[in-house]
Amino acid sequence: MLKKFKKRLREILAPPQPDDKLSKAFDIFLIALISLNIFAVILETIEPLSLRYGKHLHVFELVTVILFTIEYLLRFWTTSESNGFKNITRNKLRFVFSPISLIDLFAILPFYLPAILPFDLRIIRGLRLFRIFRVFKMGRYSESFKMLGEMLKKKQAQLIASLFFIMILLIISSSLMYFVEKKTQPHEFSSILSAMWWGISSVMKLSYVDIEPITLAGKIIGTVVAFLGVAVFALPTAIISSGLIEANKDRKTGVKKKCPHCGAIINS
């Protein structure tokens, strides 16, 4: 009886099958709960509303955190189990340290930590900012987020290579600008590290940065970096675009995947 209940509960918590209305209803309920919770966190930062409705917002957060905690514990309890104590322990640890489970944990920890550990009040206020992690919980129930995660995992080698290329460009351009501009602008380009702020602003196209090269050589370097910056950002954009197209095609062709929580084969 317990095994059947546990199996059914695991099916409800897992990505819903087309004919599983209860699982779909559970996902819709959690999406609504997460959305309302994030909205409450935003409202709490508006001082007049916080002073007037602070108690109500706190009660709502208490209720939602309890529900999120129950959800997390149920997912932990219903994690796939194999024969043998070692396999059970390994599966439980794999669940706890999986990215989506860590997001779930970070979503509820800021509520409990101040009550458990004697933190300074300023640190407690900082920890409360981690409540915004609850918005990432929606990725579990959003097909778009799932497809994006699959794409990033599939294209991680190409994306890492493009980021490495950006870092090389940043270091080289900042070093050249430092040696060219350090005499004319000793405060702005006092070191290669400080020159990197100019490099970041040039590569990232930050319009609010007022550091500009004065020398002719510096202007030439800045122009080259500006052109390369466009090409640099076109590279990861192309990788992400092609990855999303491939992921969308895989989903349309019905590629079967395993559920990360229960191990069941599901149609993507």
C-alpha positions in Angstrom: 0.0 0.0 0.0 2.8 2.4 1.0 4.7 1.5 -2.2 1.7 2.3 -4.4 1.1 5.6 -2.6 4.8 6.5 -2.9 4.8 5.6 -6.6 1.7 7.6 -7.3 3.1 10.6 -5.4 6.3 10.3 -7.4 4.2 10.5 -10.6 2.4 13.6 -9.4 5.7 15.4 -8.5 7.3 14.3 -11.8 6.7 16.1 -15.1 3.1 15.4 -16.0 2.0 12.8 -18.5 -0.6 14.0 -21.1 -3.4 12.0 -19.4 -2.4 12.8 -15.8 -4.8 15.6 -14.7 -3.8 15.5 -11.1 -0.1 16.0 -11.9 -1.0 18.9 -14.3 -3.1 20.5 -11.6 -0.3 20.2 -9.1 2.1 21.9 -11.5 -0.4 24.8 -12.1 -0.9 25.2 -8.4 2.8 25.5 -7.7 3.4 27.9 -10.6 0.6 30.1 -9.2 2.1 29.8 -5.7 5.6 30.7 -6.8 4.3 33.7 -8.9 2.3 35.0 -5.9 5.3 34.5 -3.6 7.7 36.5 -5.8 5.0 39.2 -6.2 4.8 39.4 -2.3 8.6 39.6 -2.1 8.5 42.6 -4.5 5.7 44.3 -2.6 7.6 43.9 0.6 10.3 46.2 -0.7 7.8 49.1 -1.1 8.0 50.7 2.3 4.4 52.1 2.6 3.0 48.7 1.7 5.5 46.9 3.9 4.5 49.0 6.9 0.8 48.6 6.3 0.6 45.0 5.2 3.9 43.6 6.6 2.1 41.1 8.9 -0.1 39.8 6.1 2.9 39.4 3.8 4.8 37.6 6.6 1.9 35.2 7.2 1.7 34.5 3.4 5.4 33.9 3.2 5.2 31.5 6.2 2.4 29.5 4.5 4.2 29.3 1.2 7.5 28.4 2.7 5.8 25.5 4.6 4.3 24.3 1.4 7.6 24.6 -0.4 9.3 22.7 2.4 6.7 19.9 2.2 7.2 19.7 -1.5 11.0 19.4 -1.1 10.7 16.7 1.6 8.2 14.7 -0.5 10.6 14.9 -3.5 13.4 13.7 -1.3 11.3 10.9 0.1 10.1 9.7 -3.3 13.5 9.9 -5.0 14.2 6.7 -7.0 15.4 3.9 -4.9 17.4 0.8 -5.9 18.0 -2.4 -4.0 20.8 -2.0 -1.4 21.5 0.7 1.2 24.4 2.1 -0.8 22.4 2.7 -3.9 19.6 4.4 -1.8 22.1 6.7 -0.2 23.8 7.6 -3.5 20.4 8.4 -5.1 19.4 10.6 -2.2 22.7 12.5 -2.3 22.4 12.8 -6.0 19.0 14.4 -5.5 20.1 16.8 -2.8 23.1 18.1 -4.8 21.3 18.3 -8.2 21.0 21.9 -9.5 17.2 22.0 -9.4 17.1 20.6 -5.8 19.7 23.2 -4.7 17.5 25.9 -6.1 14.6 24.5 -4.1 16.8 24.5 -1.0 18.0 28.0 -1.5 14.4 29.1 -2.0 13.5 28.1 1.6 16.7 28.3 3.6 16.6 32.1 4.1 13.4 31.7 6.0 14.8 29.1 8.4 18.5 30.2 8.9 17.8 33.3 11.1 15.8 31.1 13.5 18.5 28.4 13.7 21.8 30.3 13.7 22.6 33.6 15.5 23.3 35.8 12.5 23.9 39.5 12.6 20.8 41.4 11.5 22.5 42.8 8.5 23.5 39.3 7.4 19.9 38.2 7.9 18.6 41.0 5.6 21.2 39.9 3.0 20.1 36.3 3.3 16.5 37.3 2.7 17.5 38.4 -0.8 18.0 34.8 -1.7 14.2 34.4 -1.6 14.3 35.6 -5.2 15.7 32.1 -6.0 12.1 30.9 -5.9 11.5 32.4 -9.3 13.9 29.7 -10.6 11.6 27.0 -9.2 9.3 27.8 -12.1 11.9 26.3 -14.4 10.9 22.9 -13.1 7.3 23.4 -14.5 8.1 25.5 -17.6 8.7 23.7 -20.9 10.7 26.7 -22.1 13.0 26.6 -19.1 13.5 22.9 -19.6 14.4 23.3 -23.3 16.8 26.1 -22.4 18.5 23.9 -19.8 18.8 21.1 -22.3 20.3 23.4 -24.8 22.9 24.9 -22.4 23.9 21.4 -21.3 24.3 20.3 -25.0 26.2 23.4 -26.1 28.3 23.9 -22.9 31.6 23.1 -24.7 31.0 25.7 -27.4 29.7 28.3 -24.9 32.7 27.8 -22.7 35.0 28.2 -25.7 33.3 31.5 -26.7 33.6 32.8 -23.1 37.3 31.9 -23.1 37.7 33.9 -26.3 36.0 36.9 -24.7 38.3 36.7 -21.7 41.4 36.6 -23.9 40.1 39.6 -25.8 39.4 41.5 -22.6 42.9 40.8 -21.1 44.8 41.7 -24.3 42.8 44.9 -25.0 43.1 46.0 -21.3 46.8 45.4 -21.3 47.4 47.3 -24.5 45.3 50.2 -23.4 47.1 50.4 -20.0 50.5 50.7 -21.7 49.3 53.2 -24.2 47.2 55.4 -21.9 48.9 55.2 -18.5 51.0 58.4 -19.0 48.1 60.6 -20.2 45.5 59.2 -17.9 47.3 57.8 -14.8 44.2 57.7 -12.6 41.8 56.0 -15.1 44.5 53.5 -16.3 46.5 53.1 -13.1 46.9 49.3 -13.7 45.9 46.6 -16.1 43.2 45.6 -13.6 41.7 49.1 -13.6 42.0 49.2 -17.4 39.8 46.1 -17.5 36.8 48.2 -16.5 37.3 50.1 -19.8 37.7 46.7 -21.6 34.5 45.4 -20.1 32.6 48.6 -21.0 33.9 48.4 -24.6 33.3 44.7 -25.1 29.9 44.7 -23.3 28.8 48.0 -24.8 28.1 49.8 -21.5 27.0 53.3 -22.5 27.3 54.8 -19.0 31.1 54.4 -18.6 32.9 57.7 -19.2 36.5 56.4 -19.5 37.7 57.1 -23.0 41.2 56.8 -24.7 42.9 60.1 -25.5 46.0 59.1 -27.5 45.9 58.1 -31.1 47.0 54.6 -30.4 44.4 54.3 -27.7 41.7 55.4 -30.1 42.8 52.9 -32.7 42.8 50.1 -30.1 39.4 51.2 -28.9 38.0 51.1 -32.4 39.3 47.6 -33.1 38.0 46.4 -29.7 34.6 47.9 -30.5 34.4 46.0 -33.8 35.6 42.8 -32.2 33.1 43.2 -29.4 30.2 42.9 -32.0 31.7 39.8 -33.4 32.4 38.3 -30.0 28.8 38.6 -28.9 27.5 37.3 -32.2 29.4 34.0 -31.5 27.5 32.9 -28.3 24.3 34.3 -29.8 24.6 32.0 -32.8 25.5 29.0 -30.6 22.4 29.6 -28.4 20.1 30.2 -31.4 21.3 27.0 -33.1 21.0 25.1 -29.8 17.4 26.2 -29.2 16.5 25.3 -32.8 17.9 21.8 -32.3 16.2 21.4 -28.9 12.9 22.4 -30.4 13.3 19.9 -33.2 14.2 17.1 -30.7 11.0 17.9 -28.7 8.8 17.8 -31.9 10.3 14.5 -32.9 9.4 13.1 -29.5 12.8 12.2 -28.1 12.4 10.1 -25.0 14.2 11.2 -21.9 14.5 10.1 -18.3 12.8 12.0 -15.5 15.6 13.3 -13.2 13.6 12.4 -10.0 11.9 9.2 -10.7 13.9 7.7 -13.5 10.8 7.1 -15.6 10.9 7.4 -19.4 8.9 10.4 -20.6 8.1 12.0 -23.9 9.8 15.4 -24.3 
